[in-house]
Amino acid sequence: MKKRLTMMLACLFLSIGMALAQTTVKGFVVSSEDGEPVIGATVKVKGDKTDKGAVTNLDGEFKIDVKPGTQLVITYIGMQTATMPAKDGMKVTLYTDSEALGEVVVMGYGSARKLGTIAGSVSTVNSEKLSNRPVANVADALQGQVAGLQVMTSSGDPSATASMRIRGITSINAATEPLYILDGSMVSQNTYLSLNPNDIENVTVLKDASSTAVYGSLAANGVIVITTKKGKYGQAPEVSISASYSMSQLAGDKTEVMDANQWLDFQQVVNPSLATNAGYLAKKNFYKKTGVSTNWRDYFFGSSAPTVNINASVRGGTSNANYLISYGHYKADGIMDDSSLRRETVRANVEIKVNDWLKLGSNTNLAYTKNNTTAFGSQGTSLYNKIFAARMYLPTQSPYEMLDVDMEKGTFSGYGKKLHKYDDMSGVYSPEWLSELQPSYNDRIRINENVFVNLSPIKGLNIRSSLGLDCNDYRTFYKQLSTQGEDYNIFPTGQVNKSMSRFYRWTVTNTAEYKFNVARVHDFTVLLGQESMNDKTTAFSAGMAGLTDNRLLLMSRGVQAYASVPGDSETKEARNSWFAMANYAYGNRYFLDLSGRRDGSSLFAEGHQWATFGAAAIMWNVTGEKFMQSSKKWLDELQVKASYGVTGNANISSNLALALAGVSGNYNGVAGLGVVNPRNSELSWEKVKTLNLALSGRMFKRFTYNFEFFDKKTVDMILAVPVSYTTGFGSRYANVGSLFNRGFEATVGCDIFSTKDLYWNVSANVSYTKNEITKLFNGQDEYAMSDYTKLKVGHPYGEFYMVRWSHVDPADGQNVWLDKYGNETKVYDENNRVFTGKNAAAPWQFGLNSTTSWKGLTLELQFAGVFGRSMINQERYFIENPSFATQWNQSTKMFDMWQKPGDVTTIAAANAQRHMDTHLLENANFLRLKFLQLSYKLPQQWMNATHILKGVTVYFASRNLFTITNYSGYDPEVDGFLSVGNYPNTRQYSFGAQLTF
């Protein structure tokens, strides 16, 4: 009994001693990226193999019973593991693990790759940079985010798409858009308009041959891989609801046209004899006294247009399934009263784990869009194109009836109804009235589907079979109302036209991927695959005229005599491919990527339908070497990369290789059948050979950098080769040309501040691309394409070829040009056109992004710019031209027009010749604040108190807030050689909120 009592006392004192030796240590864990708490990080004692430990709460806080000084290991997925001694009140900062983050990079085929193991050129943009944008097209959000990716939104129409190019223009007659992959399946470029940006998890841009060669014939222009959001296994259901309201207005305009008084004053400058004209003087007095002056720009698109965006989603999962279901509603009115877009989207992403070796899944997007495009908007210089009309219409013309006008007294009693015809402008009809008389709209139903089966029969082996569908039904509706009984009977009878086109592309992809390791230091991944694509487009159109009842504008109400000949067409395309990839890594230091693809396409001539493409890349992880360990204190990561490969371009029109017959002209008043396309028995693939060298890394756990050099050579380039008109054709396509794009990219970033409460990250990217034609056709070294462009060996594609304007002669006010030898002349001659050294394609691109967070407040800024670009401002030909001044409005710059000897000006005399020369060629560089967002995330303790809400964020956002440019037109962001009558770009102000349950 005594021994037992002694033992009990000993144990008691030992327990008390141990308890006194331990202390509850408290601390918190934050992310180096934004200073926000890391929720769910694991804190354990180093070397402890039990499950004891702690997990950080919603505020990133933890507490653990350990002796002070005990080594703690803090881990979290996607971040570097931290080890540090326990101390009460300790702060732990976890840094981004570039390799772990790389696991979310999806490159298309096979499993996701770790970014730190990819030897090719790859960039990603995550969902935070894409959501809450007040535009329908998610491509617009990519501008300025990725070095080497040029994005141009040329129109402010709500339904406008953006043009995209990666590392320059690789072809002249074939398409230059990159290949788009959505959840593993190829989709067309206009799919962007059918996607809800809030559904996108990330966008991966593949730029060099190593990363794109596995796509073979489709990858010459680069690849953009879009991955949508998914649920997570074991995740509790999370409901997210967001809504925003935006207002759009004209982004900017640096041109000022004359008001009524200025225009009347200018009439006397052009015609001095008006100084004694009684009618002119009375009219001038009337407008001066009444102040009547129409600003047509403000009238047509001076008001703000609303946009409503509503999104809802639920995502989660069980131990055997995950899911995401979302709905999006987007409704935008354009700044032009007859333009709008409505979009409804539904997405369902589901994945089911049947057992340990079988997985099934489906990614489905269903979208409906309906849009109206402004009437006559595609007719640049039409007086009924409201964009062009805003420049040309007279300020003395009111859009409303002016009542009881007395010119002599300078009075009128007020305004009446809207006018249908403008008598002061030679009887031009009101564009608004014409738009009302000719209502039209387009609607589209699009389905993007990808279903897959995944088998994992043994460790490391993954067999996947998927079926993708890109399908859309597109319809256009147009009516012309009869004007019988109207003030002006311009359409005695009504008309109706309808058209439809249906497109589908089936893609079947089968892959087998095997990963294995040898001796723990040799990592291998081998993938074999097969892919087949079949697409078909059918189109039909019909129309009926001669309809007299506007209530029954139906084709069935017409008679045969007024029926138009229906249009009917069908195109098909088939592709078959075999491909392989192999990735090798040794000791996380040396990496080798190999890929190859054998492609066959029905687009090319028989005997030339198959081609082989491939690439190789190597990477050295310098910081993985033992001799670099001493530099680990400041050099976190250093990688050197090199790649070379060949990709193809099959983005050409269908049937170019075939001899086609079709309706071609009339014979004795009857439609005749003739050859409409000559046979090309040798038409084959364009090929792009790409070399890429790169250096990337991170320093001081704060600075990131990536520098790349690329050289892309296009060979066997398809050109329209001129042929003798005796053949019945002007040209035929052939693989005869070549060009190159050579340049560099630089991307740098810095976490300027990274504390619990304050985070500020700044990143910038710049790229330069030099383009040059190296070969044309038939031994020729030049070929004129238009009045202001020309192809020439040794020059870039897109360089302007024009007569050079020099100055205005102060002695007589006449324009002075330079001949081809640089001598001054006052005789304009098209034979004096030369290369100007100015290009429509910008060689320089720039992006700057900043994210600043302080507690729950976050400010995001995104700048984008292009430099070295020029564009013809064709509007100036009309509004800086005295020959139009008596009938149409003019720019206020015309007051600087030469009037007497000695005047020094850039505006020639009224009697001087005016031509499309370089005086209309303007600097189209711009730097734009593309996106600004100020958001506030309500404190987490407030959310916890509700027991319902997980998070609430409110925000203000703006798009195209300001633009710095010397371009004098509406907007410099037009992807083309000239601008006239283009729908102006818009500025948006948006307010919104996001709730998570």
Protein Blocks (a to p, Z undefined) as FASTA:
>chain_A
ZZmmmmmmmmmmmmmmmmmmpccdddddddfklopacehiacddehiabfbdcdddfkop
acddddehiacddddehiacddddddehiacdddddfklmmmmpcgheacdddfklcfbd
cddddfklmgopabfblklmmgokaghiacddfbfbfkbccdddeeiafbfkbcfbdcdd
eehiacdfklmmmpcfklpmbdcddfbfmlmmmnommmmnopaddddddddehiacdddd
dddddddddfbdcbdcddfklmmmmmmmmmmmlmmgmklmmmmmmmmmnopacdfklmmm
mcccdddddddddddddfkbccdddddddddddfbfkbccddddddddddddfblmbccd
dddddddddddddehklmmklcklmklmmmmpcfkbcfbdcehiafknopafbdcdddfb
dfkngoiacfklmmmmmgcddddddddddddddddfbghiacdddddddddddddddddd
dfehiablfblbacddddddddddddddddddddddeehlaccddddddddddddddddd
dddehiabfklccfklmcfklpccddddddddddddddddddddehhlaccddddddddd
fkbcehilbccdddddddddfklpmklmmmmmmmmbdcddddddddddfbbcehklpccd
ddedjeehiacdddfbdcdfkbccdddddddddddddehhlaccdddddddddehiacdd
dddfklopabdcddfbccddddddddddddfbacfklccdddddddddddddfbdeehia
bdcfbfmbccdehiaehiacddddfbdcfknopacdddfkopacfbdcfklgccehiafb
dfbdcdddddddehjbccdddddddehiacddfklmmmmcfklmmmmccdfklmmpcfbg
hiacfbdcfkbccdddfklpccfbdcddfbacddddddfklmmmnomagbdcdddddehk
bacdfbfbfblcbcbfbdehiacddddddddddddZZ
